[in-house]
């Protein structure tokens, strides 16, 4: 992935270039990772270094499609980490691999500043795009649904699929049933034409698309307030999973203003 930053402060990924007959840049990254992980440095430090050097936004490998970049600007670092870890199976203890893939935990505390230093500023900005645009956005959807559900139960209404539609209408000004076809049309058929057959990656793309819609639609004060609701719910969920212990990467609210500039 080659990065630049557009005039809104969003990290945009450019196509990777490969000159002459040289080994593709990503193969060099794998070679470097294999030579350093668990030898020259701890495996997770070598892994983050590799993420900072990686050049592909997606690839077809081992019978599956890997997509590391959502919306052309949001880095799904855990998916990339999973792919890279499969290239160094002997260097990563199984329990530490499980903690990384299921809980986003590394073997030691990695704060935002060190994480940014290890993967580089452009990729860190792209990581923030994914963090707020997909991870926190999903948590915001969940807390909004719960709030609407509690309100309905307080008025003696039963639970139903209308809760989800009402939550989407509250957050994005339209129901999910109407937003999915709009997303598919905007994507030019890249994710198919049938809403009921969206893949997991397509749902991530859809969530990021919704995030950008929400930021365009509402006043920045409301955007910040809603996003912090999502952050709080995410912390609650991770506390329940006992995942906020040593090594868990937490992005502080101080990063939020930069994300408000996304267009």
N, C-alpha and C positions, 0 to 999 in steps of 0.2 A: 504494500500500500504506500503510495506516495501522497503526502498530505500538503494542502495549502489551507489558508484560512480566508473565508470570504468576508465581505464587508459587514456582515452581521456578527462576526466572531465565531462562526460555526466551522469546525474542521471538516473540510471536503476532501474526499479521497480521489486521487487521479489514477488513471490506469498505469500499471507498472510497465517499465521499459526494460527490454533485454537486448543488449547490443552484441552483434557478432555471434561467434560460436561459444561464448562463455557459458559456464554453468549458470542456470537460472538463479536469480538472487535468493529465492526461497530455499533452494538446495544448499546453498552456502549457509543459510541460517540453521538448517537441520544439522549440517555437519558441525557447526560451531556449538550448537546445543548439546549434541552427543559427546563432544570432546570436553565440555565443561561441567555438565550436570553431574553433581556428586563427586567431582574430581577437583577441578580448579575452584569451584564454588558450590554452595548448596543448590540442589536441583531447582528450587523455586526461584532463586535469584537468576539462574541461567535461563529459566523459563520466561521470566519477565523481560530479560534482555532480548530473548528471541522474539517475543511479542513486539518489542520496540523496533525490531529489524524486519519483521514480516512484510511481504510485498503483495500477497494475494488477498482479494476481498472475498473470494469464494473458490471452491474447487470440488471436483468429483473424485472421491478416493475411498477405497475399501468398501465399495458398494453403497455408498451414501453420498448425499450432497451436503457439503459443508459451506455455510454462509457466515462469514465473520463480520460483515458490515451490513447494517440495516439502514435503509433510506439513503444510502450513499454517503452517510456522515456519522453513523453511530456504531461504535466498535463493541461487538459482543465478545469481550475478552475471555469469558469462561468457555465459550465454544471453541475459540482458537486455542486456549490452554488445553482443552480436552484433546484436540487433534495433535498438538505438539507432544503432550504427555504420552500418547500412543507410540511416538517415535523414540521414547526413552523408557521403555517399560521396566528395565532393570534398575533405573535410578530413582524411581518414585515408589516409596512404600505404599502398599495397598490402602492402608488406613488413611494416609495423608492424601492420596488421590481421591478417595471417597469424600473426605472432608472438603476438598477443593471443589469437586464437581457438584456435590449436593448442597453444600452450605457456603461456598465461596470463601473458605478458610484456608489460609496458608500456615505453614508450620511455625511462623513467628509473626509478631506484630508488624504490620506494614501500614503505616499511616499514609494519608493522602499525599503528603509532600514527597515521601520516599517512593511511593508508587509512581508518582508523576516523574520523578527523576529516572527511575528504572525503565519505564516504557517510553519516555520522551513527552514533551509538552503537547505536540499535535495529537498523538494517540491518546493522551490523557483527556484532552478536550473531546475527542471522539468517544472515549469511554464515558465521560459525563453525559454526553448526548444520549447514550444508551441507558445509563443509570436512571436519568430523569425521564427520558422519553419512552422507556419500556418497563423497567423494573418498578419505578415509583408510580408510573401511570397505572400499571395493573393494580398496585396497592390502593391507589386513589379510587379506581373503579370499585374495588371490593368494599372500601369503607363507605362509599356513597350508596352502594346497594344495601349494605347493612343499615344505614341510617334510614333509607326509604322503607326498608322492611319493618324496622321497629315502629316507624310512624304508622304504617298500615296496620300492624298488629294492635297498636294502641287504639286504633279506630275500629277494631274488631274485623278487619279485612284479612282474608287468608293470604298465604304466600302464593306467588305465581310468577310466570315468566315476565309479567308486566313490570316486576321490580327491576329487572335488567334494562328493559326498554326505557323506564322512567329515569334510571340512573344515567343512561346515555343521553337522554334528552336534557337532563339537568347539566351535565358536563359539557356536551358538545352541541346542544341545540337541536338535536334530531335523534330519532330512534336508531338502534343498531341495525334493525331490519332495513332501514333506508340508507344507512351509512356504509354498510358493506358493499352494496352494488356501486355506490359512488366511488369508493376506494378502488374497486376492481376496474371501473371505467378510467379513473385517473392513472392507473398503473399500465394502461394500454394492453391489458390481457396478459401481463407478465405472470400473474398469479391465478390465471384461469378466469372463467366467467361464472362459475357456480359457487355461490356463497357457502353452501353446506359442505364443500369439499376443500376448504382452505387447509393448507399444511401448517405445521407449527411455525415454520419460518414466515409464512404468509401472515399468520396472526401477529407475529412480532412486527412485521412491516405495517400491518393495519394499526397496531397499537401506537407505533411511532407516528404514523400519519394522523391519528386522533390527537396525540400530544401536540403536534404542530397546529392542528386546527383549533384546539383549545386556546393556545397562546395567541393565535391571530384573532380569535373571537372576543375574548374577554379583556377587561382592564388589567394591567399588570398587578395591581393590588389583589384582585381576586385570584389571578393565576398563582401568585406567591402563596396566598392563604390555602388554596386547594392543594397545591403541591406539598405544603408542609403537613397537611392532613394525611396525604399519602405517605410521607416520610414517617410520621408517627405510627401509622398502621404497620408499615414495614418493620419498624423497630419492635413493635409488639409481636408480630409474627415470628421474627427471628429470636426474640427472647423466649417465646414459647417453644421454639425448636432447640433452645440452648445453643444457638449458633453464634452468639455475640461474644464468645470467649477469646482467648489469645489467638492472634492470627487473623481475626475476622476484619475485613476491610470495611470501614465505615466512611462514607463521604459526608463531610460536615455541611451544615446548612450554608456556610460561608460561600460555597460554590454556587448557590442558587441564582444570584443575580445574573451571572453570565448566561445561564440557560434561558432567562427571560428574553434574550435577544434573538432566539431562534425564530426564523421566519419560514 
